[in-house]
């Protein structure tokens, strides 16, 4: 990776700020800086979707972005409406996963609803294939279900 590659992805993250997505926290930028550009871009795209979902549902309340287990993570702060949603590269390829707590039914529900639109990692992750555009409507529903899990 070159500094130019990293800079392009980080500039894209900064431009998203003008669209209601907060600046990328330095701790998260540091974690994804070493990823291949395609992975960084995909993580930033999913991150923007998370913020879009949160802004579109006032019932979600405040969203806190941090690192959990070394992964970019989103927690509902006030009120605590959902479970933690994490985003990270999965394996050594360019696929990105959206992780939720493995003891929830969220991944099973996504699998039942969307089938082979995604790949899955047991009950812990929905995998967004790098070879295809992000199915934003379906993934948005999964993210929303995670951020509102405790409102059921």
VENUR-V228948 format. One line per field, one symbol per residue. phi: phi as a letter, one per 30 degrees, with the letter a starting at -180 (. if undefined). psi: psi as a letter, one per 30 degrees, with the letter a starting at -180 (. if undefined). Layout:
phi=???
psi=???
//
This chain:
phi=.cddddddddddddddedcjcdedeeddeddddddeeddeddddddeddeddddddbdddidcccacbhicebbbdcadddbcdccbadbicdcdbcccbedcdcddddddddchddbcbchccacccdddbdddddddddddddddbeddd
psi=kleeeeeeeeeeeeffefggklkkkeeeeeefeflleeeeeeeeeeeeeeeeeeffjffeakkkkakkhgkklkkkejlifalkklklkkafagkkkjklkfglgeeeeeeeefbgflllibgfkkkjkffllkieeeeeeeeeeefgegf.
//
